[in-house]
Amino acid sequence: MRVFNFSAGPSVLPLQVLERAAAEMTDANGTGQSVMEMSHRSKDYKPIIEKTEALLRELMGIPANYKVLFLQGGASLQFAMIPLNLAASDIPGDEKTAAYIDTGVWSDKAIVEGSKYAKVEVRASSKDKAYTYIPQAPAPKTGDAYYHITLNNTIVGTKWDTLPETGSVPLISDISSCILSEPLDVSKFGILYAGAQKNLGPAGVTVVIIREDLVGHAPDWTPIMLRYDTHVAEGSMFNTPPCYCIYMIGLVLDWIKDLGGVEVVAKLNHEKADLFYSYLDASQMFYSPVDKQFRSLMNIPFIITEQDEAKKLEMETRFVKEAAAAGLMNLAGHRLVGGMRASIYNAMPIKGVRALIDFMKKFEGC
Ligand SMILES: *Cc1c(COP(=O)(O)O)cnc(C)c1O
């Protein structure tokens, strides 16, 4: 029996996608091979990566002056590649400044890593209120190499409701946990990047969407694998790409297209999130710690209203355990924030959210 998997990542994939992958496992497109067995440079594999890129361009409306890359190293490697390629210098101390907005654990990691290769300046932070809101974003300063934000904060469950105006300074965003969840104007950004394992496919591939003029600025000492120009020149085939993961993203994109595209997916996501937040806001036992204006569509943390810490912990442990027994998996909050969290990515059906609410109502009753 399939469970409802509320994991933050790797996370639920559409059943249709898994079934299609299974059907094509030993013989993909009449080639007599699994996609896993194909040379990445073969005529059998080429149409797969090309289809994945074309579909991503179509569904996200990616303008022609942007490159799409399929890289490894996760979103975490982008935390280093971005400053290396856009702000690092041959001369120590001569690095460019880069603006960062601190909205949670992932943006903080980007800041720590970025500080090794750029003069990082944290221009705003919501750390004062445990990251439960998105701070006012100040205008960039002259000379900033880029302006980095985390559009959706997976752990605390916030998202930017409006984008900062950065003028000619390239806006860069980590969109790991919200890619394709809602329409996004790619032309507002210099670089967008996302680890696939939240909303796109299996772990092992990272999608990078980069405006052409931002390619080719890495200092000479940059490792060849960490240069955007390396991967742009070779169409993500400088070395062996994560072939099977790219194929899986293609199947997920087919599924989104069949549903009617990102607008339709966004409508479903709003329905799911509205249903869950309405329940939380009316509940006597559970509440959302996040400022209403900045609530995530994808990751919804919730907390038990109980003053006694020990009792609260006991109830949370029991909640996660009993939910799992009822087929509602991976509801424990992130180890850094505690409580519970339901990640309701594109592939989570609304009946999963309904089942969770029914379970929570029963839990409240006893
Ligand atoms: C999961 C996540 C990451 C880390 O991604 P990796 O692919 O594991 O490096 C980074 N940023 C955000 C917003 C995430 O949700």
Boltz pocket constraint, residues with backbone or C-beta under 6 A from the ligand:
constraints:
  - pocket:
      binder: B
      contacts: [[A, 8], [A, 9], [A, 73], [A, 74], [A, 75], [A, 76], [A, 77], [A, 106], [A, 150], [A, 152], [A, 153], [A, 154], [A, 174], [A, 175], [A, 176], [A, 177], [A, 195], [A, 196], [A, 198]]
      max_distance: 6.0
